Amino acid sequence: MKLFHRQYGQGKHLIILHGLFGLSDNWVSIGKLLSQNYNVIIPDLRNHGQSPHSKIFNYTAMTNDIAELLEDLELESTIVMGHSMGGKVAMQFALHYPEKTEKLIVVDMSMRQYDERHEQVEILKAMMAIDFENIESRTEISEQLKKTITDEKVRLFIMKNLYRKTRTQLGWRPDLEDIYQNIDYIFEGISGNDIYEGESLFVQGAHSDYVSNSDIPDILQHFPQASFQIIPDAGHWVHADNPDGFLNEVNLFLKG
């Protein structure tokens, strides 16, 4: 699949993979700061943003999409960084394509299978419930979403997925129906016997429960050179909650 992507800067290549309900635009601020020293590539994953839609939506497909993107850009290898769902794509990419992965950064995500997370399913249902035929403004959408998504920061994050389908009608960029039909795959773990021997950084938000101490042995089994950093004053959206703390750890890791 040919993914839409943004590209900034020059130098060593660094690809950034967003999470569920995200899109490349979420990472532009961080990407531009990193582009002072790197060629930063930020794609929209399949069924998200401006990339094509598909009824096939799982980690194998998304990983192969990234390999195809690198081939299209004529890149032999890259640093790979992924957040949440994108973190699992990044891990699977490093395990399946170690020769193409210079370094790995995983943001607030573990390898394990997650129980269905009520919050994400409810967000998806709330987005699907919006009747754009009878909506005239973003304010109306925000008011409808507020019934389910009470956190304003999360609500604004979700509303970045809005776009104008026509002069008078808004719509969602993500393929919500196919994401909903495949949501169980997103909670699946990364399994297998592959090992990535390169340097890896696993970053966790101090207030997030996505990574626990019990996850570390399994991570180290597959990523034996992994290091771990907890970012203070941050939840699951680490890069948005504490961008300075996040960037500091990323830059220290990238500079070795």
The 8 nearest C-alpha neighbors of each residue, nearest first, counted from 0:
[[1, 64, 2, 67, 51, 45, 68, 63],
 [0, 2, 3, 68, 64, 50, 51, 67],
 [3, 1, 50, 0, 4, 42, 43, 44],
 [2, 4, 50, 43, 42, 49, 1, 5],
 [5, 3, 42, 41, 43, 2, 6, 40],
 [6, 4, 41, 40, 42, 7, 23, 3],
 [5, 7, 40, 39, 41, 4, 38, 8],
 [8, 6, 39, 34, 38, 31, 40, 9],
 [9, 7, 34, 38, 37, 35, 39, 10],
 [8, 10, 38, 37, 34, 36, 11, 7],
 [11, 9, 37, 38, 36, 12, 8, 34],
 [10, 12, 37, 38, 13, 9, 77, 36],
 [11, 13, 38, 77, 37, 39, 78, 10],
 [14, 12, 78, 39, 77, 79, 38, 40],
 [13, 15, 40, 79, 41, 39, 80, 78],
 [16, 14, 80, 41, 81, 79, 40, 17],
 [17, 15, 81, 85, 80, 82, 41, 42],
 [18, 16, 85, 82, 21, 22, 81, 23],
 [19, 17, 84, 85, 83, 21, 82, 20],
 [18, 20, 21, 84, 17, 83, 85, 47],
 [21, 19, 18, 157, 22, 47, 173, 160],
 [22, 20, 18, 19, 17, 25, 47, 23],
 [23, 21, 48, 43, 24, 25, 17, 47],
 [22, 24, 43, 25, 41, 42, 26, 17],
 [23, 25, 27, 26, 22, 21, 159, 41],
 [26, 24, 23, 22, 27, 21, 17, 28],
 [27, 25, 24, 29, 28, 23, 30, 41],
 [26, 28, 30, 24, 29, 25, 31, 23],
 [29, 27, 31, 30, 26, 32, 25, 24],
 [30, 28, 32, 26, 31, 27, 33, 242],
 [29, 31, 27, 33, 28, 32, 26, 34],
 [32, 30, 34, 28, 33, 29, 27, 7],
 [31, 33, 29, 34, 30, 35, 28, 36],
 [32, 34, 30, 35, 31, 36, 37, 29],
 [35, 33, 8, 37, 31, 36, 32, 39],
 [34, 36, 33, 32, 37, 8, 31, 9],
 [35, 37, 34, 33, 10, 9, 8, 38],
 [38, 36, 10, 34, 11, 9, 39, 12],
 [37, 39, 9, 8, 12, 10, 11, 34],
 [38, 40, 13, 7, 6, 34, 37, 14],
 [39, 41, 6, 14, 5, 13, 15, 42],
 [40, 42, 15, 5, 4, 23, 14, 6],
 [43, 4, 41, 23, 3, 44, 5, 2],
 [42, 44, 23, 22, 48, 3, 50, 47],
 [43, 45, 47, 42, 46, 50, 2, 61],
 [44, 46, 47, 50, 51, 52, 43, 61],
 [47, 45, 52, 174, 173, 51, 53, 50],
 [48, 46, 173, 45, 44, 43, 50, 22],
 [49, 47, 22, 172, 43, 50, 173, 160],
 [48, 50, 3, 47, 43, 51, 172, 2],
 [49, 51, 3, 2, 45, 43, 48, 47],
 [52, 50, 45, 46, 49, 53, 2, 0],
 [51, 53, 46, 45, 174, 50, 54, 47],
 [54, 52, 55, 46, 56, 51, 45, 177],
 [53, 55, 177, 56, 52, 181, 178, 180],
 [56, 54, 53, 57, 60, 181, 177, 52],
 [55, 57, 54, 181, 60, 53, 178, 58],
 [58, 56, 60, 59, 184, 61, 55, 185],
 [57, 59, 61, 60, 88, 62, 56, 87],
 [58, 60, 62, 61, 57, 63, 91, 88],
 [61, 59, 63, 58, 62, 57, 64, 56],
 [60, 62, 64, 58, 63, 59, 57, 65],
 [63, 61, 59, 65, 64, 92, 60, 88],
 [62, 64, 66, 60, 65, 61, 67, 59],
 [65, 63, 61, 67, 62, 66, 0, 68],
 [66, 64, 68, 62, 67, 63, 69, 61],
 [65, 67, 63, 69, 68, 64, 70, 62],
 [66, 68, 70, 64, 65, 69, 71, 63],
 [69, 67, 65, 71, 70, 66, 72, 64],
 [70, 68, 72, 74, 66, 67, 71, 73],
 [69, 71, 73, 67, 68, 72, 74, 66],
 [70, 72, 68, 73, 69, 67, 74, 1],
 [71, 73, 69, 70, 74, 68, 67, 75],
 [74, 72, 70, 71, 69, 75, 68, 76],
 [75, 73, 69, 72, 76, 70, 77, 71],
 [74, 76, 99, 73, 69, 77, 70, 98],
 [77, 75, 99, 100, 74, 101, 98, 78],
 [78, 76, 12, 100, 101, 13, 79, 99],
 [77, 79, 13, 102, 101, 100, 103, 12],
 [78, 80, 103, 14, 13, 77, 89, 104],
 [81, 79, 104, 15, 105, 103, 14, 16],
 [82, 80, 86, 85, 16, 105, 89, 15],
 [81, 83, 86, 106, 85, 18, 17, 84],
 [82, 84, 86, 18, 108, 85, 107, 106],
 [85, 83, 18, 86, 87, 19, 82, 88],
 [84, 86, 81, 16, 82, 18, 88, 17],
 [87, 85, 81, 82, 83, 89, 105, 84],
 [86, 88, 90, 84, 89, 85, 91, 83],
 [87, 89, 85, 91, 86, 90, 62, 58],
 [90, 88, 86, 92, 87, 81, 91, 85],
 [91, 89, 87, 93, 92, 88, 86, 94],
 [90, 92, 94, 88, 93, 89, 95, 87],
 [91, 93, 89, 95, 90, 62, 94, 96],
 [94, 92, 97, 90, 96, 91, 95, 100],
 [93, 95, 91, 195, 92, 193, 97, 96],
 [96, 94, 92, 93, 91, 97, 193, 195],
 [95, 97, 93, 99, 98, 92, 94, 100],
 [98, 96, 93, 100, 99, 94, 95, 195],
 [97, 99, 96, 100, 76, 101, 93, 75],
 [98, 100, 76, 97, 96, 75, 77, 101],
 [101, 99, 97, 77, 76, 102, 98, 93],
 [102, 100, 78, 77, 76, 99, 197, 103],
 [103, 101, 78, 198, 100, 199, 197, 79],
 [102, 104, 199, 79, 80, 78, 200, 198],
 [105, 103, 80, 200, 199, 201, 79, 106],
 [106, 104, 201, 86, 81, 80, 82, 202],
 [105, 107, 82, 202, 108, 81, 86, 201],
 [108, 106, 203, 202, 83, 209, 235, 82],
 [109, 107, 83, 209, 106, 86, 210, 105],
 [108, 110, 210, 111, 214, 209, 107, 218],
 [111, 109, 189, 188, 218, 112, 87, 108],
 [112, 110, 188, 109, 113, 189, 187, 214],
 [111, 113, 188, 187, 186, 114, 110, 189],
 [114, 112, 186, 111, 115, 187, 188, 116],
 [113, 115, 116, 186, 112, 187, 117, 183],
 [114, 116, 117, 113, 186, 183, 120, 119],
 [117, 115, 118, 119, 114, 120, 113, 186],
 [116, 118, 120, 119, 121, 115, 122, 114],
 [119, 117, 121, 116, 120, 122, 148, 123],
 [120, 118, 122, 121, 117, 116, 123, 115],
 [119, 121, 123, 117, 122, 118, 124, 116],
 [120, 122, 124, 118, 123, 119, 125, 117],
 [123, 121, 119, 125, 120, 124, 118, 126],
 [122, 124, 120, 126, 121, 125, 127, 119],
 [123, 125, 121, 127, 126, 122, 128, 120],
 [126, 124, 122, 128, 123, 127, 121, 144],
 [125, 127, 123, 124, 128, 129, 122, 144],
 [126, 128, 124, 125, 129, 123, 175, 176],
 [127, 129, 125, 126, 124, 130, 123, 143],
 [130, 128, 127, 126, 131, 125, 140, 143],
 [131, 129, 132, 133, 128, 134, 127, 140],
 [130, 132, 134, 133, 129, 169, 170, 168],
 [131, 133, 130, 134, 168, 135, 169, 129],
 [132, 134, 131, 130, 135, 129, 168, 136],
 [135, 133, 131, 132, 136, 130, 139, 140],
 [134, 136, 133, 139, 137, 168, 167, 131],
 [137, 135, 138, 139, 134, 140, 169, 168],
 [136, 138, 140, 139, 141, 135, 134, 158],
 [137, 139, 141, 136, 140, 142, 135, 143],
 [140, 138, 142, 137, 141, 136, 143, 134],
 [141, 139, 137, 143, 138, 142, 144, 136],
 [140, 142, 138, 144, 139, 143, 145, 137],
 [143, 141, 145, 139, 140, 144, 138, 146],
 [142, 144, 140, 145, 141, 146, 139, 129],
 [145, 143, 141, 146, 142, 147, 148, 140],
 [144, 146, 148, 149, 142, 147, 143, 141],
 [147, 145, 144, 143, 148, 149, 142, 125],
 [148, 146, 145, 144, 149, 125, 122, 121],
 [149, 147, 145, 144, 150, 154, 146, 122],
 [148, 150, 145, 147, 151, 146, 154, 144],
 [151, 149, 153, 152, 148, 154, 145, 155],
 [150, 152, 154, 153, 149, 155, 148, 145],
 [153, 151, 155, 154, 150, 156, 157, 149],
 [154, 152, 156, 150, 151, 155, 157, 148],
 [153, 155, 151, 157, 156, 152, 148, 158],
 [154, 156, 158, 152, 157, 153, 151, 159],
 [157, 155, 153, 154, 159, 158, 152, 21],
 [158, 156, 154, 155, 159, 160, 153, 20],
 [159, 157, 155, 160, 161, 156, 154, 141],
 [158, 160, 157, 161, 156, 155, 162, 25],
 [161, 159, 158, 172, 171, 157, 162, 48],
 [162, 160, 171, 159, 158, 170, 172, 169],
 [163, 161, 170, 169, 164, 171, 160, 172],
 [162, 164, 169, 165, 168, 170, 166, 161],
 [165, 163, 169, 168, 170, 162, 166, 167],
 [164, 166, 168, 167, 163, 169, 170, 162],
 [167, 165, 168, 163, 164, 169, 162, 135],
 [166, 168, 165, 169, 163, 135, 164, 136],
 [169, 167, 165, 164, 163, 166, 131, 170],
 [168, 170, 163, 164, 162, 131, 161, 165],
 [169, 171, 162, 161, 164, 163, 172, 131],
 [172, 170, 161, 160, 173, 162, 169, 174],
 [171, 173, 48, 160, 161, 47, 170, 174],
 [174, 172, 47, 46, 175, 171, 48, 160],
 [173, 175, 46, 176, 177, 52, 178, 47],
 [174, 176, 178, 173, 177, 179, 127, 123],
 [175, 177, 179, 178, 174, 180, 127, 181],
 [176, 178, 180, 179, 54, 175, 174, 181],
 [179, 177, 175, 181, 176, 180, 182, 174],
 [178, 180, 182, 176, 177, 181, 175, 123],
 [181, 179, 177, 178, 182, 176, 183, 54],
 [182, 180, 178, 179, 183, 184, 56, 177],
 [181, 183, 179, 185, 184, 178, 180, 186],
 [184, 182, 185, 186, 181, 187, 115, 180],
 [185, 183, 187, 182, 186, 181, 57, 56],
 [184, 186, 182, 183, 187, 57, 84, 181],
 [185, 187, 113, 183, 184, 112, 115, 188],
 [188, 186, 112, 184, 185, 113, 183, 189],
 [187, 189, 112, 111, 110, 190, 186, 113],
 [188, 190, 110, 111, 91, 187, 87, 191],
 [189, 191, 188, 192, 110, 111, 193, 91],
 [192, 190, 193, 189, 194, 221, 94, 91],
 [191, 193, 194, 190, 221, 94, 220, 189],
 [194, 192, 94, 191, 221, 195, 95, 190],
 [193, 195, 221, 94, 222, 196, 192, 220],
 [196, 194, 222, 94, 197, 97, 221, 93],
 [195, 197, 194, 222, 223, 224, 198, 97],
 [198, 196, 195, 102, 199, 224, 101, 103],
 [197, 199, 224, 102, 225, 103, 196, 200],
 [200, 198, 225, 103, 104, 102, 224, 226],
 [199, 201, 104, 226, 225, 227, 105, 202],
 [200, 202, 105, 227, 104, 106, 226, 228],
 [203, 201, 106, 228, 107, 229, 227, 105],
 [204, 202, 107, 229, 230, 106, 228, 205],
 [203, 205, 234, 233, 230, 207, 237, 206],
 [204, 206, 231, 230, 233, 229, 207, 234],
 [205, 207, 234, 204, 233, 208, 232, 235],
 [208, 206, 234, 235, 204, 209, 205, 203],
 [209, 207, 210, 211, 206, 235, 204, 234],
 [208, 210, 207, 108, 107, 211, 109, 235],
 [211, 209, 208, 109, 108, 107, 214, 203],
 [212, 210, 213, 214, 208, 209, 215, 109],
 [211, 213, 214, 215, 210, 216, 208, 217],
 [212, 214, 211, 215, 216, 217, 210, 218],
 [215, 213, 212, 211, 217, 216, 218, 210],
 [214, 216, 218, 217, 212, 213, 219, 211],
 [217, 215, 219, 218, 214, 220, 213, 212],
 [218, 216, 220, 219, 215, 214, 221, 110],
 [217, 219, 215, 220, 216, 221, 222, 214],
 [220, 218, 223, 222, 216, 221, 217, 215],
 [219, 221, 217, 218, 223, 222, 216, 194],
 [222, 220, 194, 219, 218, 223, 195, 193],
 [221, 223, 219, 195, 225, 224, 218, 220],
 [224, 222, 219, 225, 220, 221, 196, 195],
 [225, 223, 198, 222, 199, 196, 197, 226],
 [226, 224, 199, 222, 223, 200, 198, 219],
 [225, 227, 200, 201, 199, 224, 228, 198],
 [228, 226, 201, 200, 202, 225, 229, 203],
 [227, 229, 202, 203, 201, 230, 226, 200],
 [230, 228, 203, 205, 204, 202, 231, 227],
 [229, 231, 204, 205, 203, 233, 244, 228],
 [232, 230, 205, 233, 229, 204, 241, 244],
 [231, 233, 241, 205, 230, 240, 234, 206],
 [234, 232, 204, 240, 237, 231, 205, 241],
 [233, 235, 206, 207, 204, 236, 237, 205],
 [234, 236, 207, 237, 204, 107, 233, 209],
 [237, 235, 239, 234, 238, 240, 233, 204],
 [236, 238, 233, 240, 235, 204, 239, 234],
 [237, 239, 242, 236, 241, 240, 245, 246],
 [238, 240, 237, 236, 242, 241, 233, 245],
 [241, 239, 233, 237, 238, 236, 242, 234],
 [240, 242, 244, 243, 233, 239, 238, 237],
 [243, 241, 238, 245, 244, 239, 246, 240],
 [244, 242, 246, 245, 241, 247, 238, 248],
 [245, 243, 247, 241, 242, 246, 230, 248],
 [244, 246, 242, 243, 247, 248, 238, 241],
 [247, 245, 249, 243, 248, 244, 242, 250],
 [246, 248, 244, 250, 245, 249, 243, 251],
 [249, 247, 251, 245, 246, 250, 252, 244],
 [250, 248, 246, 252, 251, 247, 253, 245],
 [249, 251, 253, 247, 252, 248, 246, 254],
 [252, 250, 248, 254, 249, 253, 247, 255],
 [251, 253, 255, 249, 250, 254, 248, 200],
 [254, 252, 250, 255, 251, 249, 102, 248],
 [255, 253, 251, 252, 250, 249, 248, 36],
 [254, 252, 253, 251, 250, 198, 249, 102]]
